[in-house]
Amino acid sequence: MKEGTVTAIMGPSGAAKSTLVDILAGRKSVGHICGNFTVLGRTFNISGDGMDRLSQLIQGHSAYIPQQEYFYPTQTVEEAIAFTANMKYGRGDFNERMHLIYSCLDAVGLDAKTYASRKIGGDLAGGFSIRGLSGGERKRLALACVLALKPRMMFIDEITSGLDSENAITVMKLLKHLSVKQHVASMVIIHQPNPEVFALFDRLILLSKGRCMFSGPCQDLSTFYETNYDEALPVDAVIADDLIAKASVLDTASSLQLKSHYRGKLVDILQLDDQFSVIDIDDVLSPPSALWKLFVIFQRNLTNHYIRNVANVGARLISYALLSATVGTIFWKVGNTDSSRGLDYNEAELVVRVTTFLMNISYLLPFATIPIFVGDKKFLAAEIAIGLYSPWMYGVSQVFIEFVFVTLASTLGASIAIPMCGMLNPTVPAWASFLTTLSTLIVSGLVGSTLILFCCMTLPTQDMAFLVGSTVSTISLGLSGGFLPFSDMLDVPYSLQWISPVKYSLQSVLIAQLKGTSAEKVLDLGGYNTPATVAENIGILGCIFVFFSIVTGIAMARVKEVR
């Protein structure tokens, strides 16, 4: 690979094109890789930690463009490039950063004044769509994001996939121009390019069933044909089609052996040209601080998932408000009493039912976030693969965002349901009773959201995340004591109550409502006093939240593209 050149990797399906590029780009995550690898003047033995050091070096000087681009639909073109640049270079001068963004846009043929503030568009979680860039414009934007990294090598998987012939030619001409102008060595997987696209390639690697049939400059193809097939280079036929046809019929187990000058071992392909100077790993650009990356991720997720995704935020808040109003209407003023000592036994039983319905809201409404978390899992895998950030950064930012939203939603719901149901302990100030119940609802909502995030990150599909999450939540609600008092449960469900987070949420609210009143005996009769204080129950909920946060972080660390 030489700077300013474009190398094409061709071959029929199953020829190991993607495998080769994944190894080259330091992205191979499965299988066993062995041998020696020479890149940028350094030779690595892939055994041991050689692959990790190799990946570190390659990813520090290269960029990878997948076949499927990953952009947030509500994100603007300018923000997409800025996110990549901020992750690579950290905080910088605003004017210099904007100059970099606009230069990258202009370089790929997207007029900065026209496109910078345009939404990228696409499908939002939940099925809504936003109009935005065309397929060809998205490919150009992907190139612009890569240029912001200032790579020395680019690895591109099927850049013309999904484009018509005209757009395919335009994008390939752009790639060729950028490779020359930016002094970048580019390698692209391409299936069957038309003659105009094929003419743009400087070098070709032709693979068949994992073996190299040809590796060299495209002008040497005539010699390849004469030496191995006793044929002249096709003139009228499409060369790319003929090469694919020959690669498809090659029987690697037969006696047919291509001349060694034009076939090589994998190591021969992977040696980069000496035009690249020798670079030590220590010369790789120092990454920005973890705190800065965390801030950038938080800002992006908050902006695109909550501030701009009105359908998501609005639907969830409206659901909280309507369900709280419904509960308040059904249980209108059940907590009100003329006695200064509080409720009697029968009235207290109704408070238990009200609290059970409120717990349903706290633990079941977070299921609305499943499409968002599952969609983000793809972004997480793609961005981790190119080394933009560590998985825990996404987890921390998402938990903090959910904390803000759950606090807002719980405050809205509590402000509606508590006055309508009359759920205020008369033996303490009204504000103290309200805040105690609200704090329980907030922590309960966080536990529910973290449980859903854990399911989304550990399970392979959205349907399975919903199935497992709903099963766990339903069982937890059944064991909470809200439908059947603990004192009336059989031995087996009674022994399982301790693993139900809803139990501690329910107990915390009931203790806040009934402690010190004439109905306090309900706590003893129903077994709602283990543990016996609001602080202890909220503390246990906090521990459950921390536990799910930790295991979710571990699950995120294992999220990766299977390459």
C-alpha positions, -999 to +999 in steps of 0.1 A: +000+000+000+014+034-010+001+068+000-020+083-027-032+050-041-064+029-039-061-008-035-091-029-044-099-063-027-120-085-050-133-120-050-165-141-049-186-145-018-167-164+008-133-155-006-122-139+028-123-103+017-137-090+049-115-113+069-084-098+053-095-062+058-105-069+094-070-083+101-054-053+084-075-028+103-069-045+136-106-053+140-106-091+139-123-104+171-128-141+165-107-169+151-070-176+155-044-153+138-008-162+135+023-152+116+042-120+112+027-086+102+048-057+090+031-022+092+046+013+091+081-002+093+075-023+124+072-061+124+048-078+148+045-115+158+008-120+161+011-145+189+007-134+225-001-097+229+012-089+194-023-085+179-033-061+207-002-039+201-007-042+164-044-031+167-033-001+189-008+010+163-031+006+133-061+022+148-039+052+158-030+058+122-060+045+102-097+048+098-123+022+090-156+029+072-181+000+076-206-010+049-234+003+071-229+038+084-241+046+119-255+081+124-281+094+148-311+105+126-316+137+146-279+146+145-267+173+121-239+168+096-217+192+115-223+174+148-214+140+133-180+152+123-175+172+155-182+141+176-154+122+158-130+151+160-137+157+197-131+121+205-098+121+186-084+155+196-102+165+228-112+201+235-098+225+210-101+261+198-137+265+185-127+284+153-100+258+145-125+229+151-151+245+129-125+251+102-116+214+103-153+204+100-160+227+071-128+217+053-138+180+056-172+188+042-159+207+013-133+180+006-160+154+000-182+177-021-208+187+005-211+224+006-205+234+043-230+263+042-257+241+028-251+208+046-236+217+080-269+223+098-289+196+079-303+166+098-288+133+087-322+116+089-332+080+091-354+058+113-358+067+150-363+040+177-400+033+177-406+035+140-406+072+133-386+085+103-368+118+096-360+130+062-324+137+056-294+128+035-295+105+005-275+073+003-247+090-017-246+119+007-243+096+037-213+079+021-197+113+016-204+122+052-188+089+063-157+099+044-158+134+059-159+119+094-129+098+085-110+127+071-114+146+104-092+118+120-064+127+095-056+090+089-027+076+069-046+046+059-083+040+052-100+006+051-134+007+035-160-021+033-183-020+002-184+018-001-206+015-032-231-008-016-267+004-020-257+031-046-268+033-082-240+032-108-238+070-112-234+076-074-210+046-072-187+062-098-190+096-081-181+082-046-152+062-060-138+092-079-140+112-047-122+084-028-094+084-054-091+122-053-090+123-015-064+095-014-041+115-037-047+149-022-046+138+014-017+114+009-037+085+022-033+048+014-068+034+008-080-001+006-116-009-004-136-041-006-157-041-037-177-069-053-180-063-091-171-028-101-180-015-136-151-006-160-151+031-150-148+023-113-122-005-119-100+020-139-096+041-107-078+013-088-040+014-086-035-020-071-056-052-069-058-081-045-078-110-059-089-137-034-105-171-039-115-193-009-091-176+014-061-177-010-045-149-029-047-153-067-032-119-076-016-091-056+000-062-074-004-032-096-033-033-119-011-028-149+005-062-142-029-080-149-020-085-185+011-105-174-011-124-149-034-135-177-006-145-201+014-164-174-014-183-158-041-186-184-023-181-217-048-154-225-046-118-234-062-093-210-099-090-219-107-059-239-144-061-248-154-080-217-156-064-183-123-072-166-138-073-131-165-098-141-139-120-158-116-119-127-145-128-104-155-157-127-119-171-127-118-168-089-151-185-085-140-216-104-105-219-089-102-252-072-076-247-044-074-285-039-066-292-076-032-293-093-038-258-107-011-236-093-008-200-102+028-187-108+043-177-075+052-142-087+015-134-088+002-154-058+014-149-023+010-158+013-011-135+034+020-119+049+030-107+015-002-087+011+000-071+045+034-055+042+030-017+037+052+002+013+084+017+026+071+052+017+056+052+051+082+063+077+089+042+107+066+052+136+068+040+171+037+033+191+046+060+216+041+085+187+004+078+185-016+109+194-024+110+232-061+105+236-082+132+253-092+128+289-119+103+300-139+131+315-139+150+283-150+119+263-177+113+289-190+148+285-191+145+247-210+112+248-234+126+274-241+157+253-247+137+221-270+111+238-289+138+257-294+159+226-304+132+202-324+108+225-342+133+246-340+170+235-347+164+198-366+131+201-398+148+211-418+117+203-398+096+228-398+121+256-433+133+251-448+099+249-431+087+281-440+119+301-476+117+288-478+081+298-466+089+333-491+117+336-521+098+322-514+067+343-509+087+374-542+105+368-559+072+361-546+058+395-557+090+412-592+088+396-597+052+406-584+057+442-597+092+447-589+105+482-586+070+497-558+083+519-579+112+534-592+108+569-608+130+595-587+114+622-555+131+633-541+097+640-545+086+603-562+058+586-581+028+600-572-007+589-596-009+559-584+025+546-548+014+550-555-017+529-566+007+500-533+026+504-515-007+498-534-012+466-526+024+455-489+019+462-489-013+442-503+005+411-477+032+415-450+006+416-464-008+383-458+026+367-422+029+380-411-006+369-431-011+337-428+022+319-390+020+315-398-008+289-404+021+265-366+026+263-359-008+249-358+003+212-334+031+222-310+009+242-311-018+215-304+007+188-276+023+207-260-011+212-251-011+174-235+024+178-217+012+209-202-018+191-192+002+160-176+030+180-158+008+204-144-012+175-126+019+162-114+029+196-134+061+201-142+055+237-145+029+265-178+011+271-182+024+306-184+060+294-216+052+275-230+034+305-223+062+329-237+089+306-269+069+299-275+062+336-271+099+344-294+109+316-320+084+328-316+097+364-325+132+351-355+119+331-368+095+358-366+124+384-386+146+360-412+119+352-415+107+388-420+143+400-447+147+374-464+115+383-461+121+421-475+156+418-506+142+402-512+109+420-503+118+456-528+147+459-555+129+440-552+098+462-546+118+494-514+098+502-499+121+528-490+109+563-509+132+587-483+128+615-455+145+596-454+177+575-470+173+541-438+183+523-418+157+541-443+129+534-444+140+497-406+141+493-402+107+510-426+090+486-411+109+456-375+097+465-387+061+466-404+065+432-372+080+417-349+052+430-375+026+419-376+041+384-338+040+382-337+004+392-363-004+365-344+015+338-311-001+348-327-035+346-339-028+311-305-015+301-289-047+314-313-069+294-307-049+262-269-051+265-267-088+274-294-103+252-290-105+214-324-092+203-350-066+212-377-093+216-356-113+240-348-081+260-385-074+263-393-111+272-367-114+299-373-079+313-410-083+315-407-117+331-384-105+358-405-074+364-438-094+366-423-119+390-409-091+411-443-074+412-459-107+422-434-111+451-437-075+462-465-082+488-488-057+471-512-083+457-509-108+485-495-099+519-462-117+528-480-132+559-504-151+535-477-164+511-467-200+508-431-209+519-415-209+485-427-174+473-422-161+508-385-171+507-381-155+473-395-121+483-360-108+492-348-108+456-377-086+445-367-049+442-404-040+441-408-053+476-385-027+490-401+001+469-436-009+482-424-012+518-407+022+516-438+040+505-461+021+530-438+029+559-437+066+548-475+066+547-485+045+578-456+049+603-469+067+634-505+064+624-533+043+639-529+020+609-493+012+616-503-023+626-509-031+589-471-031+585-468-058+611-498-079+599-488-078+563-450-082+569-442-049+553-415-040+579-385-060+569-365-038+569-384-014+591-374+020+579-376+041+547-339+047+547-331+010+549-354+001+520-341+029+498-306+019+507-313-017+495-328-003+463-296+018+459-275-013+463-296-031+436-292-001+413-254-002+418-253-039+412-272-037+380-250-007+369-219-027+375-230-059+357-244-037+329-209-021+326-193-055+324-218-065+297-210-033+278-173-041+279-181-074+262-202-058+235-183-059+202-187-065+166-182-101+157-156-098+129 
